Amino acid sequence: MTIRAHAKVNIFLKITGLRGNYHLLSSRFMRVENLYDTLSFKPKEQPGDTFALHGKFGCETEKNTIYKAYKLLLALPDGKKVEHFFHEHAVTVEKSIPEFAGLGGGSSDAAAFLRLANEVCALNLDRTALGEIGAKIGADIPFFTSGYGAANVSGIGEVVEPFNEAPLNLHTVTPPIACNTAKVYGQFRKKYLQHLTENEKLAKTLLQMKSADILEHYKAAEINDLFPPARDLCPELAAYAKERWFFSGSGSTFFTTGA
């Protein structure tokens, strides 16, 4: 019982408004075919009530997105099926996606867990229901539960519409630079809010364009509104901002296309 949890990049990410403490975005999410974590459900050596999660994570189990997904499944009408299954089975994650890198690793892991648990526990939840559960954990998760290779994502991440194109051949580089997502968004609010109307106008154009065309005709700072504030906070990012390399999410990963 194994499933891949693929990384994603943001081909573009435009911030178009605010909703309380949240930022409304318009973005193209794309699956990275050659970068993924692997989740497996394996029988425990000794069955027990403790949820067993094995892997190299940057947080304790109770704060892990997979554990949060597990707790939400327990609250479902069929939660006893889930409880019984994980009394007998442990979750093992082989990590390849860098954490806190703008690649959605934690969200993808949670989505993969939801999808595989849905199957093995016969919960019969459709993609919409899985996305609604996932959205309670993280805004990126509905994209990952959708199974789409590319999608236009809006709202705070909960509106996912498939975009008819195959994922590009993407290469990623994650510098040893810690970009704090909350601080990057905070810097955007502090310095870049005057661009919201302009951002929304460009977003309407980008939503209609093929991803390859977007990457051909625009620069990183034009199509990812979080790159300038991230660069403000982490000036060392400039050394990685090479021609035709683009910034994913709040960083610090850059990506490009090619053979």
N, C-alpha and C positions, 0 to 999 in steps of 0.2 A: 504494500500500500504506500505508494510514493507519488509525489507530485512536484512539478517545478514551479517556483515562484520567481517570475521574471522581473527584472528591473524595468523602469520606464525612464524616458527623458521627456522634457517639455520642449517640443519643437518651437513653440512660442508661448509666452505667458504674459498676458496683459492684465493689469489691475484696472477695473472699470468702475468701481464704486466701493462703498462701505456698508456693512450691516452690523451695527453695534461694534463689537471688538473684532469682527471678521472682515475679511477683504473679499469683495466679489471679483472673480477672475474670469477670463476668457482664455482658454488654452487648448493646444493640441497635445494630447498625451500619446506617446508611441512606445510600444513594447520593444525592449532590447533583446533580440533573439539569442544572443551569445553570452548573456550575463544573467545568471539566476542562482537562487538558493534552492536547495533540495530538501523537501520535507518528507519524512517517513513516519508511519505509525507502526510500531513494533511491539510484540508481546513483552510485558514486563517479566523480569525474572521472578519477582514476588508481587502478585497483585496487591493493590492497596488503594485507599481513597485519595491519597495525595496526587495531584496532577503532576506528572513527570514530564519535564521539558529539558531536553539536552541540546546544548549548542553553545557557541561562543557569542554571547550577547553583552551589550554595553549597559545592561540594566538588570535589576533583580526580577525574578519570575513574575511577581505580582504587578509589575509595571510593563511587562512584555505584551505586545499587541496580540500575540497568540493566546496568552492566558486570558486577556480581556475578551477575546472572541469566544473562548471556551465558556466563560462565565455567562455570556449572553445566550449561548446555546442551551445552557442548563435551565434558563428561565422560560424556554419554549414549552408548549404543551407536551412535546416529545422529549423533554429534557432528560428524563430517566434513561432513555436509550443512550444518550451521550454520556451520562454519568456511568452507566454500566460499562460502556465500551472503554472509557479511559480509566476505569478501575483495573482493566486487564491490559491496557496498552499505554505505551509512552510515546511522546513526540520527540523525534530527533531531527535537528536542522543542521545541514551542512551549509555554512555561510560562505558566499562568494561576493555578494553585493556589499560594498562598503557602507557602513552606517553613517547617518547624518551627512549624506553626500548629495541630496537632491535627486536620488534615484528611486525613492519609494520602497526601500528594502523592507522596513518594518510593516508597511501597509500591504505589500505584496505577500509577505509571510502570513499575515492575518487572513488575507483573502484566500490564499491557497489552503490554509487550515480550514476555513469555512467551507470551501468547495469540496475538499476531500472528506471532511466529517459529514457533510450533507449526504455524500454518496454512501459511505460505509455504514452510517447510522440510519440510512433510509428515511431521512427527514422530509424528502420530497419538496424542498424549497426551490423556487425558481430564482433566476438571476436577480430579479427585482427585489425579492425578499432578502436574498443574501446581501445585496447592496444596501438595503435599509438597515440591516443589522450592522454591517461594516461601517456605515456612516456614523454610527454612535461611537466608534473608536477613532476613526481618522477620515479626513475629507477625501483622501486619495483612494480609499478602499473600494468604493463603487466602480471605479475604472477597472481595478484588478478582478473583481468578481464578475464583471461583464464578459470577460473573455475576448474582448475586442483587441485587435492588433494596433489600431489607431482610432482615436475618438476625439471629438470636440467636447471639452469639459467646461461647464460654467457654474454659476451660483458660487457656492463655497467649495465646490467639487462634487456635489451630489447629482448634478445634471450631466448625464453621460450619453452622448449621441454618436453612434458609429460613423467613422469617416472611411469611405470606400477606397482604401489603398493598402498595399502590403507594407509591413514595416521595412524601413530602409536598412541597409547594411551599415550599422552604427559602430563606431569605436569610441570608447570612453577613457578619460584620464581623470583620476581623482587626486588632486594635490593633497599633501599633508597639512591642510589648512582647515581649521574648524570654523565653519560658518554657522552661527547660532540663528536658527530660523526666526525665533521671536524677535531677536535684535534686528535682523535684516528687515522684517516687516515694520518694526518700530522706526527704523531709519527711513523707510519709504514714507511713512505717515509724517515724519518730521520734515522731510525735505522735498518730496515729490508729488504731493497731493494735487498740486495745481495742474498736473498733466492728465487727470482722469478723463476729461472730455476728449482730449486728443487720443488717449489710449483706446477709448471705446470706438472711436472712428476707425483707427487702424485695425482693431480687432475684427471688425465687420469684414474688412478686406481679407485678412489672414484666414478667417474661418472657412472661406471659399477656396483657398489656394491649396494645391498639392504641397506636401511637406518639402519635397525636393526643390520646388520653385521658391518657396519661402527662404530656404537656406542658401539658395543661389543669389537672391536679390536683396537680402537684408543682412545687417550686421548684428552681432550678439546684443549690444546695448539697445538696439532698436526694437528687438522682438522679445526680450525678457526684461520686464520692468524691475525685477529683483537684482539684476546684475549691477546697475549703478549703486544702489545702496549697499550691496554686499562688498563691492569694490571700495566704497567709502570706509567701511569697517575693517576690511582686510586688504590693504593696498597691495600686498604681495600676490594677490590674484592676477595682477596685471602681467606678471611674468609668464602666465599660462594662457593669456588671452591672445592667441596667435590668429593669424588670418584664417578664416573659414572654420574656426572652432567656436562652439556655441555653449552657453551656460544653461545648466538644467536646474529648474526650481530655484531654491535659495542657495544652491551650491553645496559643496565647492566643485562638483564635477563639471568638466567640459566634455563635449562630444563633437564628432565630425562624421562625415560619410566617406565611403571609398572602398576600394577592394581590400 
